[in-house]
Amino acid sequence: MPVTLVVTVSPRLPGLLAAAGWRAVGAAPLVLALPGAAATAAALRAEGCPVTDVTDVSGTEGDTVLLATADEAAGWPDVPRVDGAPEPAGARLLDVVTVMDRLRSPGGCPWDAEQTHASLRGYLLEEAHEAYDAIVDDDAAAMREELGDVLLQVVFHARVAAEAADGRRFDVDDVAGDLVDKLVRRHPHVFADAGPRDVAQVEAGWDEIKKAEKQRRSPTEGVSRSQPAAAWGAALARRAARAGLPTPPAGELSVDSPEALGEQLLGVVVAAAERGWDVEDALREAVRRYAGELDAAAHQAG
């Protein structure tokens, strides 16, 4: 048998080779690489390790180490195998970036190539709503698909931004880097010596760090106005309470469960529609007025 050992490599991370892989390659009198391992072979040759690219190993004699992807290695089921490049979790995200780059590059998809942040923004909301529905339905298969669609929007916008003019340009690594920095910075109880905290302390600490970072003057800043009016109002009231600012007086609830509340609200929607009123518009206008009152109160307090 010409192949005495198969070393599997990653097509996504050609410069990655674990210690077991290096030992196997370094001790072998002959190292061959199938097409899927060509990038790894090139990286090894750049470091002075002789590797020969092949498509057929049938005529090989003597002890031979074969570099191959996991799929290619399936052709040698009886040959000992070393996992030379175990991929870390998230490695397939590199494929998403690669595919997106291909779609936006010359020779790719004409529809993808002409999209802008403005033309894509509606899809971001649509996909987020569909992911939300999948979570509400507790449909794992749908969640997996819809979260992928949300991820596509993130990668798509980052790819569009990578082509922007100076001062507006960023890429997917900038997005990921900012996110990592934010998560580490806002979790000092995990990544720094802040000591153990309960959930309430963690939430309070998050708000304190966020306030220092953003230097916001009012609880209304940073709250999306495009979300549904009920969610917008709840977010403002929650922030106002944390900041010690006025909240609207609580209405009387004549029901004793979320299900009954839903039925009551649905009845309000129907009654309003019969009068030609739009409940969403009415609530949005009330929240907009409250937002203005919050800004004024925050300015006075500051």
C-alpha positions as CSV (number, residue, x, y, z in Angstrom):
1,M,0.0,0.0,0.0
2,P,1.7,3.3,-1.1
3,V,0.1,5.5,1.5
4,T,1.0,4.6,5.1
5,L,-0.5,7.6,6.8
6,V,-3.2,10.2,6.0
7,V,-3.0,13.6,7.6
8,T,-6.2,15.5,7.3
9,V,-5.9,19.3,6.8
10,S,-8.3,22.2,6.7
11,P,-9.2,23.8,3.3
12,R,-10.2,26.9,5.2
13,L,-7.1,27.3,7.4
14,P,-4.2,26.3,5.2
15,G,-1.6,27.6,7.7
16,L,-3.0,25.5,10.5
17,L,-1.3,22.3,11.4
18,A,-1.4,20.8,14.9
19,A,1.6,19.2,16.6
20,A,0.6,15.7,15.6
21,G,0.4,16.8,12.0
22,W,3.8,18.5,12.1
23,R,5.4,15.4,13.6
24,A,3.9,13.1,10.9
25,V,5.0,15.4,8.1
26,G,8.5,16.0,9.5
27,A,9.2,12.3,10.0
28,A,7.9,11.2,6.5
29,P,10.4,10.4,3.7
30,L,7.7,11.4,1.2
31,V,4.8,13.8,1.6
32,L,2.1,14.1,-1.1
33,A,-0.9,16.4,-1.2
34,L,-4.2,15.9,-2.9
35,P,-5.9,18.9,-4.5
36,G,-7.9,19.8,-1.5
37,A,-4.7,20.2,0.5
38,A,-2.9,22.3,-2.1
39,A,-3.0,25.5,0.1
40,T,-1.5,23.6,3.1
41,A,1.1,22.1,0.8
42,A,2.1,25.5,-0.4
43,A,2.3,26.8,3.2
44,L,4.6,23.9,4.1
45,R,6.8,24.4,1.1
46,A,7.2,28.0,2.1
47,E,8.6,26.8,5.4
48,G,11.1,24.5,3.7
49,C,9.1,21.3,3.9
50,P,9.1,19.4,0.6
51,V,5.5,18.4,-0.4
52,T,4.4,17.2,-3.9
53,D,1.0,18.0,-5.3
54,V,-0.7,14.9,-6.8
55,T,-4.0,13.8,-8.1
56,D,-3.1,10.1,-8.1
57,V,-1.0,8.1,-5.6
58,S,-1.3,4.7,-7.2
59,G,2.3,4.5,-8.3
60,T,3.9,5.7,-5.1
61,E,6.4,3.4,-3.3
62,G,7.7,3.5,0.2
63,D,6.4,5.2,3.3
64,T,4.2,8.0,2.2
65,V,2.2,10.6,4.2
66,L,-0.8,11.9,2.3
67,L,-2.2,15.4,3.0
68,A,-5.9,15.4,2.3
69,T,-9.2,17.0,3.4
70,A,-11.5,14.9,5.5
71,D,-13.7,14.3,2.4
72,E,-10.7,13.2,0.4
73,A,-9.4,11.0,3.2
74,A,-12.6,9.0,3.0
75,G,-11.0,7.3,0.0
76,W,-8.5,5.6,2.3
77,P,-10.7,4.1,5.1
78,D,-8.2,1.4,6.0
79,V,-5.1,3.7,6.3
80,P,-4.2,5.2,9.7
81,R,-5.2,8.8,10.0
82,V,-4.0,11.8,12.0
83,D,-6.2,14.8,12.4
84,G,-3.5,17.3,11.4
85,A,-5.6,20.5,11.6
86,P,-8.6,20.2,14.0
87,E,-10.8,23.2,13.1
88,P,-12.0,25.4,15.9
89,A,-15.6,26.1,16.4
90,G,-16.8,28.8,13.9
91,A,-14.4,27.7,11.1
92,R,-17.3,27.5,8.7
93,L,-17.9,31.2,9.2
94,L,-14.9,31.7,6.9
95,D,-16.8,29.9,4.2
96,V,-19.6,32.4,4.6
97,V,-17.2,35.3,4.1
98,T,-15.6,33.6,1.1
99,V,-18.9,33.0,-0.6
100,M,-20.0,36.5,0.0
101,D,-16.8,37.8,-1.4
102,R,-17.3,35.7,-4.5
103,L,-20.9,37.0,-5.0
104,R,-19.8,40.6,-4.8
105,S,-16.7,40.3,-6.9
106,P,-16.4,40.6,-10.7
107,G,-17.9,37.6,-12.3
108,G,-20.2,37.0,-9.3
109,C,-23.9,37.7,-8.9
110,P,-25.1,40.9,-10.6
111,W,-28.0,41.3,-8.1
112,D,-25.6,41.0,-5.1
113,A,-23.1,43.3,-6.7
114,E,-25.5,46.2,-7.0
115,Q,-26.9,46.1,-3.5
116,T,-26.3,48.9,-1.0
117,H,-27.0,49.4,2.8
118,A,-30.2,51.2,1.9
119,S,-31.5,48.5,-0.5
120,L,-30.7,45.7,2.0
121,R,-32.1,47.3,5.2
122,G,-35.6,45.9,4.8
123,Y,-34.2,42.4,4.4
124,L,-32.4,42.7,7.8
125,L,-35.7,43.4,9.5
126,E,-37.6,40.7,7.6
127,E,-35.0,38.1,8.4
128,A,-34.9,39.1,12.1
129,H,-38.7,38.8,12.3
130,E,-38.6,35.4,10.7
131,A,-36.0,34.2,13.1
132,Y,-38.1,35.6,16.0
133,D,-41.1,33.6,14.7
134,A,-39.0,30.4,14.6
135,I,-38.0,30.9,18.2
136,V,-41.6,31.6,19.3
137,D,-42.6,28.4,17.4
138,D,-39.7,26.5,19.1
139,D,-38.9,25.1,15.7
140,A,-35.2,24.1,15.8
141,A,-34.9,23.5,12.1
142,A,-36.4,26.8,11.2
143,M,-34.3,28.6,13.8
144,R,-31.2,27.1,12.2
145,E,-32.2,28.3,8.8
146,E,-33.5,31.8,9.8
147,L,-30.5,32.6,12.0
148,G,-28.4,31.7,8.9
149,D,-30.3,34.3,7.0
150,V,-29.7,36.9,9.7
151,L,-26.0,36.1,9.6
152,L,-26.1,36.6,5.8
153,Q,-27.4,40.1,6.3
154,V,-24.5,40.9,8.7
155,V,-21.9,39.5,6.4
156,F,-23.5,41.2,3.4
157,H,-23.5,44.7,5.0
158,A,-19.9,44.2,6.1
159,R,-18.9,43.3,2.6
160,V,-20.7,46.4,1.2
161,A,-18.9,48.5,3.8
162,A,-15.6,47.1,2.8
163,E,-16.0,48.8,-0.6
164,A,-16.9,52.2,0.9
165,A,-14.9,55.4,0.7
166,D,-12.3,56.3,3.3
167,G,-13.9,57.3,6.6
168,R,-16.9,54.9,6.0
169,R,-15.0,51.7,5.3
170,F,-15.0,48.7,7.6
171,D,-15.1,44.9,7.0
172,V,-16.3,41.8,8.7
173,D,-13.2,41.5,10.9
174,D,-13.8,45.1,12.2
175,V,-17.4,44.1,13.1
176,A,-16.2,40.9,14.8
177,G,-13.4,42.7,16.6
178,D,-15.6,45.5,17.9
179,L,-18.1,42.8,19.2
180,V,-15.3,40.8,21.0
181,D,-13.9,44.0,22.6
182,K,-17.4,45.0,23.7
183,L,-18.2,41.6,25.2
184,V,-14.9,41.5,27.1
185,R,-15.2,45.1,28.3
186,R,-18.8,44.6,29.5
187,H,-18.1,41.4,31.4
188,P,-15.5,42.3,33.9
189,H,-16.8,39.7,36.2
190,V,-15.7,37.1,33.6
191,F,-12.7,38.6,32.0
192,A,-11.3,40.8,34.7
193,D,-11.0,40.6,38.5
194,A,-14.4,42.0,39.3
195,G,-15.5,39.1,41.5
196,P,-18.6,36.9,41.3
197,R,-21.9,38.7,40.7
198,D,-25.6,37.7,40.6
199,V,-27.8,38.5,37.6
200,A,-29.0,41.8,39.0
201,Q,-25.5,43.0,39.6
202,V,-24.4,41.9,36.1
203,E,-27.3,43.9,34.6
204,A,-26.5,47.0,36.6
205,G,-22.8,46.7,35.8
206,W,-23.6,46.4,32.1
207,D,-25.7,49.6,32.2
208,E,-22.9,51.5,34.1
209,I,-20.3,50.4,31.6
210,K,-22.5,51.2,28.6
211,K,-23.4,54.6,30.1
212,A,-19.7,55.5,30.4
213,E,-18.9,54.3,26.9
214,K,-21.7,56.0,25.1
215,Q,-21.8,59.2,27.1
216,R,-25.6,59.4,26.5
217,R,-27.5,62.3,27.8
218,S,-31.0,60.7,27.8
219,P,-32.4,57.2,28.1
220,T,-34.0,57.7,24.7
221,E,-30.6,57.6,22.9
222,G,-29.7,54.3,21.4
223,V,-33.2,52.9,21.5
224,S,-34.5,51.9,18.1
225,R,-37.5,54.0,16.9
226,S,-38.3,51.5,14.1
227,Q,-39.2,48.7,16.4
228,P,-42.9,48.1,17.2
229,A,-44.4,50.8,19.4
230,A,-45.1,48.5,22.3
231,A,-41.4,47.3,22.4
232,W,-40.2,50.9,22.0
233,G,-42.4,52.2,24.9
234,A,-41.4,49.3,27.2
235,A,-37.7,49.9,26.5
236,L,-38.0,53.6,27.2
237,A,-39.9,53.0,30.5
238,R,-37.4,50.4,31.6
239,R,-34.4,52.7,30.9
240,A,-36.2,55.7,32.6
241,A,-36.8,53.7,35.7
242,R,-33.2,52.7,35.9
243,A,-32.1,56.3,35.5
244,G,-34.6,57.5,38.1
245,L,-36.6,59.5,35.6
246,P,-40.4,59.6,35.3
247,T,-42.3,56.7,33.8
248,P,-45.9,56.9,32.6
249,P,-48.5,55.9,35.2
250,A,-49.3,52.2,35.0
251,G,-52.7,51.3,33.6
252,E,-55.1,49.0,35.4
253,L,-54.9,45.4,34.4
254,S,-58.3,43.6,34.8
255,V,-56.8,40.3,33.7
256,D,-54.6,37.8,35.5
257,S,-52.5,36.1,32.8
258,P,-50.5,37.1,29.7
259,E,-53.0,35.0,27.6
260,A,-55.9,37.0,28.9
261,L,-54.0,40.2,28.3
262,G,-53.4,39.2,24.7
263,E,-57.1,38.6,24.2
264,Q,-57.9,42.0,25.8
265,L,-55.4,43.8,23.6
266,L,-56.7,42.0,20.5
267,G,-60.2,43.3,21.4
268,V,-58.8,46.8,21.7
269,V,-57.3,46.4,18.2
270,V,-60.6,45.3,16.8
271,A,-62.5,48.1,18.5
272,A,-60.1,50.7,17.3
273,A,-60.3,49.4,13.7
274,E,-64.0,49.7,13.8
275,R,-63.6,53.4,14.5
276,G,-61.0,53.7,11.8
277,W,-58.1,54.1,14.2
278,D,-54.7,52.5,13.9
279,V,-53.5,51.1,17.2
280,E,-49.9,51.0,16.2
281,D,-49.9,54.7,15.1
282,A,-51.8,55.8,18.2
283,L,-49.3,54.0,20.5
284,R,-46.3,55.2,18.5
285,E,-47.5,58.8,18.9
286,A,-47.9,58.4,22.6
287,V,-44.4,56.8,22.9
288,R,-43.0,59.6,20.8
289,R,-44.5,62.2,23.2
290,Y,-43.1,60.3,26.2
291,A,-39.7,60.2,24.5
292,G,-39.7,64.0,24.2
293,E,-40.7,64.3,27.9
294,L,-37.8,62.0,28.8
295,D,-35.3,64.0,26.9
296,A,-36.5,67.2,28.7
297,A,-36.4,65.5,32.1
298,A,-32.9,64.1,31.4
299,H,-31.7,67.5,30.2
300,Q,-33.1,69.2,33.4
301,A,-31.5,66.5,35.6
302,G,-28.2,66.8,33.9
